[in-house]
Amino acid sequence: MKIGARTQAVRYLFVVAAIAVITAVDFKLHVNHTTVALMFLVTVLLTSAYWGLRYAVVMAVGATAVFNFFFLPPVGTFTIADPQNWVALFAFLVTALVASNLAERARSEAEGAQQRRREVERLFGLSQRLLASENVLELLNALPKYVQETFSVGSVVVMAADHPTVYRSSLDAPFEESVLRSTLLRGEPITQGGVSYVPLRLGMRTVGALGVTGDELSRETLDALGSLAGLAIERARALEALSKNRAEQEHERLRTALLDSVTHEFRTPLTSIKASVTTLLSGGSLDEQGRRELLTVIDEETDRLNRLVGEAAEMAQLDSGMFKLDLQPHALEDALRPALEDAKASLEKHPVEVTAAPDLPKVRMDVQRIREVLMHLLENAGKYSDPGVPIKVTSEVKGDRLVTSVADRGPGIDSFEQSLIFEKFYRGQHQRYSAPGTGMGLAIAKVIVEAHGGTIGVVSQLGSGSVFSFSLPIEKAR
């Protein structure tokens, strides 16, 4: 640690003052020579331990001179009459110098250990910050600033092997781009113009280069910093590749699910339409009732096809976020009554029980969208419940939310599937072959409810049915 000239002058004055005080006290109290020498020696050791060798040497030489002048006969002169006193004086000086040197070495080692401990702590802190980045470009942009803040250095620059751009902690960061590139290509540290350049390594491979100015870091710390930054860059690159791979797998899964779902769902009405049209065109003997039945099949299956196409288009629109909600204060009944009518075909064999308090507050909703959510939930309840089993619809206030639930007595949903059924095109393992559907209804409902600021979920137990619930925030009175 560097200290100023003023501080050094104060310390030298303190050394002189300490010698003067010890001399005055010992001289006045007529202390014996051994005690005086030990007091001077202790002072020399303390000076070396806390301030360093240079001050201890001054203290040792000054104490030797004062000890000779004031305490060794003849007193008041630098002359020594007894040869034994020469030996004692020389022994005192050597002891003071050797002891101060040992104390200085111990102090330096202690400071070095403290410095290494601080650098290890800083490296650990830096590693925690680097692990938060999962994108290479984001990491390269943040890395110089992280290093500068963590190690309190002047400025930092970094370059990756596959990103030729130089990223800096500040626009005026001094560095030589040619030296930075040379460090990257050679994989060896370089110090030039007050800048320490270090390669970013991952094993034996160099993945970048780093330049640091300002507070000088040890070579070990720079090497560790290079390895840590190199590992962080490769980790971010691996996470990017993994995310891309997962995205491709998810895309392929959705594409396969879409093709499977659409193929199956479209084939059924198309087969019915084709059979009906073929029969009509065959010119066979059909009475008026038979013709009407075939035309009714064509009409119903055409509506079904139209609805499938509409759901796919709506799912694409909702996924892109290109839709707007017409939010107006409405009572839930404004969406529930038309939804019951929309789901009439699925509910015709089930009694529907609606339980809702008459004083339920209005909520801001797009009534057509919430009508669609209720229609999907009611249709699912009707499709997967045995004929004659009632379906219950309840609505109540819970805190600052209006919670609406649709309960059925169907086969129930496995716990591991309860979070999957709201994904696009997903259908339960036991339900996908027992009832028609595309797996888009609950996904559409989830997007609509979340766009209103609400939540949707399910509570289910195998063999005991399911309860689908969604909540909408209640508008606070102004």
Secondary structure, DSSP 8 states (H G I E B T S, - for coil): ----HHHHHHHHHHHHHHHHHHHHHHHHHT--HHHHHHHHHHHHHHHHHHT-HHHHHHHHHHHHHHHHHHHSSSTTSS---SHHHHHHHHHHHHHHHHHHHHHHHHHHHHHHHHHHHHHHHHHHHHHHHHTT--SHHHHHHHHHHHHHHHHT-SEEEEEETTEEEEEESSTT----HHHHHHHHHH---EEETTEEEEEEEETTEEEEEEEEESS---HHHHHHHHHHHHHHHHHHHHHHHHHHHHHHHHHHHHHHHHHHHHHHHHHHHHHHHHHHHHHHHTT----HHHHHHHHHHHHHHHHHHHHHHHHHHHHHHHHHT------EEE-THHHHHHHHHHTHHHHTTS-EEEEE-TT---EEE-HHHHHHHHHHHHHHHHHTS-TT--EEEEEEEETTEEEEEEE--SS---GGGTTTTTSTT---TTTTTTS---S-HHHHHHHHHHHTT-EEEEEEETTTEEEEEEEEE-----
